């Protein structure tokens, strides 16, 4: 192998591995104290909204939902897949599809318990100089359509807002002095599967993984 070819091959490898680390996501657990809000035992619609304000694509995955009895089937707008009430109980909102993706909403009626808990996995892409994509949760009265009033300064009555890509992305708007939203980081050490697959494909295509290593995972040899 010539020096120039070797450098080129390793350059492609470096680029592929860089993509692995560039595909970043923030994973957090959200716990909502409905007792503090005075909503425990009441019936409300939970509205999870992803609004596209940026040229960079983002998605939000909701999982591990508990603390409320979900009723009936959900209503969705935009690019939304999944159902929290049906195994595996994962919902994804994605603004990367051009058609009908500016506003994406998952709305599900529920009898609220306490605490309401779920995990959010949110991609972290933002083009500088533009408004961020935002993810928010609202409680909506299923009879009147009115939102539960919060301290949201915009008047939209979001209980919390996640501004994707901002230095301090998460803001809660509890309408009471008692804490009503607890956010806990979830440590995820494994890169997204798509990024790993891309890196592995680059390794195989460039011949940097020896055929013996592909056949036998215990083989450690590299092609010269």
C-alpha positions as CSV (number, residue, x, y, z in Angstrom):
1,X,0.0,0.0,0.0
2,X,1.4,3.4,-0.9
3,X,1.7,6.2,1.6
4,X,-0.8,8.3,-0.2
5,X,-3.4,5.5,-0.4
6,X,-2.9,4.7,3.2
7,X,-3.5,8.3,4.2
8,X,-6.6,8.5,2.0
9,X,-8.0,5.3,3.6
10,X,-7.4,6.5,7.1
11,X,-8.8,9.9,6.2
12,X,-12.1,8.3,5.2
13,X,-12.0,6.2,8.4
14,X,-11.6,9.4,10.5
15,X,-14.6,11.0,8.7
16,X,-16.8,8.0,9.3
17,X,-15.9,7.8,13.0
18,X,-16.5,11.6,13.3
19,X,-20.0,11.0,12.1
20,X,-20.6,8.6,14.9
21,X,-19.8,11.2,17.5
22,X,-21.6,14.0,15.7
23,X,-25.0,12.2,15.8
24,X,-25.8,13.4,19.3
25,X,-28.9,13.2,21.4
26,X,-30.0,14.4,24.8
27,X,-31.8,11.8,27.0
28,X,-33.7,12.9,30.1
29,X,-36.3,11.5,32.4
30,X,-39.2,13.9,33.2
31,X,-41.3,13.5,36.3
32,X,-44.4,15.7,36.7
33,X,-46.0,16.1,40.2
34,X,-49.7,16.4,39.4
35,X,-50.4,16.8,43.1
36,X,-48.6,20.1,43.1
37,X,-50.6,21.1,40.1
38,X,-53.9,20.0,41.6
39,X,-54.6,17.7,38.7
40,X,-54.1,14.2,40.3
41,X,-57.1,12.0,39.4
42,X,-58.5,14.4,36.7
43,X,-59.0,13.7,33.0
44,X,-56.9,15.7,30.6
45,X,-55.4,15.4,27.1
46,X,-51.6,15.2,27.1
47,X,-50.3,17.2,24.1
48,X,-46.7,16.6,23.1
49,X,-45.7,19.1,20.4
50,X,-42.6,19.3,18.2
51,X,-42.4,22.6,16.3
52,X,-39.9,23.1,13.4
53,X,-38.2,26.5,13.7
54,X,-34.8,25.5,12.3
55,X,-33.4,24.2,9.1
56,X,-31.7,21.3,10.9
57,X,-33.8,18.1,11.3
58,X,-34.7,16.9,14.7
59,X,-36.7,14.1,16.3
60,X,-38.0,13.4,19.8
61,X,-38.6,9.9,21.1
62,X,-41.0,9.4,24.1
63,X,-40.7,6.1,26.0
64,X,-41.1,4.5,29.5
65,X,-44.4,6.4,30.1
66,X,-46.1,5.8,33.4
67,X,-48.3,7.4,36.0
68,X,-51.5,8.0,33.9
69,X,-54.2,5.7,32.6
70,X,-54.2,6.4,28.8
71,X,-57.7,6.2,27.3
72,X,-58.6,5.3,23.7
73,X,-56.4,5.9,20.7
74,X,-54.2,8.9,20.3
75,X,-54.7,11.8,17.8
76,X,-51.7,12.9,15.8
77,X,-50.7,15.7,13.5
78,X,-47.7,15.8,11.2
79,X,-44.9,13.2,11.3
80,X,-45.7,11.1,14.3
81,X,-45.4,7.3,14.8
82,X,-46.2,5.0,17.7
83,X,-48.6,4.8,20.6
84,X,-47.7,5.1,24.2
85,X,-50.5,2.7,25.2
86,X,-49.5,-0.1,22.9
87,X,-46.3,-2.1,23.4
88,X,-43.4,-1.2,23.2
89,X,-44.9,2.2,24.2
90,X,-42.6,4.3,22.1
91,X,-43.7,7.5,20.2
92,X,-41.5,9.5,17.8
93,X,-42.1,13.0,16.5
94,X,-39.9,14.0,13.6
95,X,-39.7,17.2,11.7
96,X,-37.3,16.0,9.0
97,X,-40.1,15.0,6.5
98,X,-40.9,18.1,4.4
99,X,-44.6,17.4,4.1
100,X,-46.7,18.4,7.1
101,X,-43.7,18.5,9.5
102,X,-43.7,22.1,10.7
103,X,-46.1,21.2,13.5
104,X,-46.0,17.7,14.9
105,X,-48.3,16.6,17.8
106,X,-49.1,13.5,19.7
107,X,-52.3,13.9,21.8
108,X,-53.6,11.3,24.2
109,X,-56.5,11.5,26.7
110,X,-55.6,10.3,30.2
111,X,-56.7,10.0,33.8
112,X,-53.7,11.6,35.6
113,X,-51.9,9.8,38.4
114,X,-48.8,11.1,40.2
115,X,-46.1,11.3,39.3
116,X,-46.4,11.2,35.5
117,X,-43.0,10.0,34.2
118,X,-41.5,9.4,30.8
119,X,-38.1,9.4,29.0
120,X,-37.3,11.8,26.2
121,X,-34.5,11.2,23.7
122,X,-34.0,14.4,21.7
123,X,-31.6,14.9,18.9
124,X,-29.4,18.0,19.2
125,X,-29.2,19.8,15.8
126,X,-29.4,23.5,15.3
127,X,-28.3,25.9,12.6
128,X,-26.8,29.1,14.1
129,X,-28.7,32.3,13.6
130,X,-32.1,30.7,13.4
131,X,-34.8,29.9,16.0
132,X,-34.4,26.5,17.6
133,X,-36.8,23.6,17.1
134,X,-38.9,23.3,20.2
135,X,-40.6,20.4,22.0
136,X,-43.3,21.2,24.6
137,X,-45.9,19.5,26.8
138,X,-49.4,20.9,27.3
139,X,-52.4,19.8,29.4
140,X,-55.5,20.3,27.3
141,X,-59.1,20.2,28.6
142,X,-60.8,17.5,26.4
143,X,-64.2,19.1,26.7
144,X,-63.4,22.8,26.0
145,X,-60.0,22.6,24.3
146,X,-58.6,25.1,26.7
147,X,-55.0,24.6,28.0
148,X,-54.2,24.3,31.6
149,X,-52.8,27.7,32.6
150,X,-49.1,27.8,33.4
151,X,-46.4,30.5,33.9
152,X,-45.4,30.3,30.2
153,X,-44.5,33.9,29.3
154,X,-45.7,33.5,25.7
155,X,-49.3,32.7,26.9
156,X,-49.3,29.3,25.2
157,X,-49.5,27.6,28.6
158,X,-46.7,25.0,28.0
159,X,-45.8,23.2,31.2
160,X,-42.3,22.8,29.9
161,X,-40.3,23.7,26.7
162,X,-37.2,22.1,25.4
163,X,-35.3,24.4,23.0
164,X,-33.2,22.1,20.9
165,X,-29.6,23.1,20.5
166,X,-29.7,25.9,23.1
167,X,-27.1,26.0,25.8
168,X,-29.8,25.8,28.5
169,X,-32.5,23.9,26.6
170,X,-35.0,22.9,29.3
171,X,-37.4,25.4,30.9
172,X,-40.4,24.5,33.1
173,X,-43.3,26.9,33.7
174,X,-44.9,25.6,36.9
175,X,-47.9,27.8,37.8
176,X,-47.2,27.1,41.5
177,X,-44.3,27.8,43.8
178,X,-43.9,24.1,44.7
179,X,-41.7,22.2,42.2
180,X,-43.9,20.4,39.7
181,X,-41.4,19.2,37.0
182,X,-38.2,17.2,37.8
183,X,-35.7,16.5,35.1
184,X,-33.0,13.9,35.4
185,X,-30.3,13.2,32.8
186,X,-30.1,9.7,31.5
187,X,-26.6,8.5,30.6
188,X,-26.5,6.8,27.2
189,X,-23.1,5.6,26.1
190,X,-23.9,3.8,22.9
191,X,-24.0,5.9,19.7
192,X,-27.1,5.7,17.5
193,X,-27.4,2.5,15.5
194,X,-27.4,4.3,12.2
195,X,-24.1,6.0,12.9
196,X,-22.5,2.8,14.0
197,X,-23.7,1.1,10.9
198,X,-22.3,3.9,8.8
199,X,-18.9,3.6,10.5
200,X,-18.8,-0.2,10.1
201,X,-19.8,0.1,6.4
202,X,-16.9,2.5,5.9
203,X,-14.4,0.2,7.6
204,X,-15.5,-2.8,5.5
205,X,-15.6,-0.8,2.3
206,X,-12.1,0.6,2.9
207,X,-10.7,-2.8,3.7
208,X,-9.6,-1.7,7.1
209,X,-11.2,-4.8,8.7
210,X,-9.4,-7.9,7.7
211,X,-11.7,-10.6,6.1
212,X,-10.7,-13.0,8.9
213,X,-12.0,-10.5,11.4
214,X,-15.3,-10.3,9.6
215,X,-15.6,-14.0,9.7
216,X,-14.3,-14.4,13.3
217,X,-15.2,-11.7,15.8
218,X,-12.2,-12.8,17.9
219,X,-9.7,-12.0,15.2
220,X,-7.9,-8.8,15.7
221,X,-5.7,-8.6,12.6
222,X,-5.9,-5.5,10.3
223,X,-5.1,-5.5,6.6
224,X,-1.7,-4.2,5.8
